[in-house]
Amino acid sequence: MGLFSFIGDCISSAVSAVGSAISAVGRAVVDTAKVLIREAAGYIETIAKAVKEVCLDLDIIEPEDEVEELGAKAMACDKKLEDFDSASEYIEYIKENITLDKAKMDERSDAEKLGHKALGISILAKGMEEKTGVTIPAEFLPEVGRHDIKSDKVLDIISSYKENNNLSDFPDYLRGNLDLKDRINAGKKMEKVVSKMVPEMSETEIDKKIMEMCEKTREDKTGE
């Protein structure tokens, strides 16, 4: 089996495994995890690291908590996110009440590990929504990995879209999914966002950076 066939099979198996967890985890979490697996399997470690650091800053988790383990516990849990009043309560319940079999964890396939990590990221993203008051679209998370956006910059980006709760404009702009009017407005916002991400850049450099980000996103999307 060639490398690309192996990767494709791993992604397909991970999507199937995560999809089978809807009854245990809930559709919203599973749908986001599927987007992560399909679009960002190659960036999953970068995304997990950034999301964990954001959640530490927001006091959602503790340093010893692992993203992948959280996803595995969610799949083994008898309750899902919708059964709780808040994402924080759900995360705390999973951490305190679910024990994983170490031998089974050690025997997991690469697809299972990928699925667990994607679920863990998705669950923590719900906690981030709760703490920041901003809806985090599934499509935003792959961009964090694709452009290696560090945790402090992730929070800067989220806060930049808080007023209108339109964080979806960030990935939609990079992907070219907006009509002309919305693209103009989103472009102005993107300039401010990138200026916060890289404050030492000139206006010309900011425009170039945005263009490079758009090209990378679209190249990656074309290659999926």
Secondary structure, 3 states (H helix, E strand, C coil): CCHHHHHHHHHHHHHHHHHCCHHHHCHHHHHHHHHHHHHHHHHHHHHHHHHHHHHHHCCCCCCCCCHHHHHHHHHHCCCCHHHCCCHHHHHHHHHHHCCCCHHHHHCCCHHHHHHHHHHHHHHHHHHHHHHHCCCCCCCHHHHHHHCCCCHHHHHHHHHHCCCCCCCCHHHHHHHCCCCHHHHHHHHHHHHHHHHHHCCCCCHHHHHHHHHHHHHHHHHHHHCC
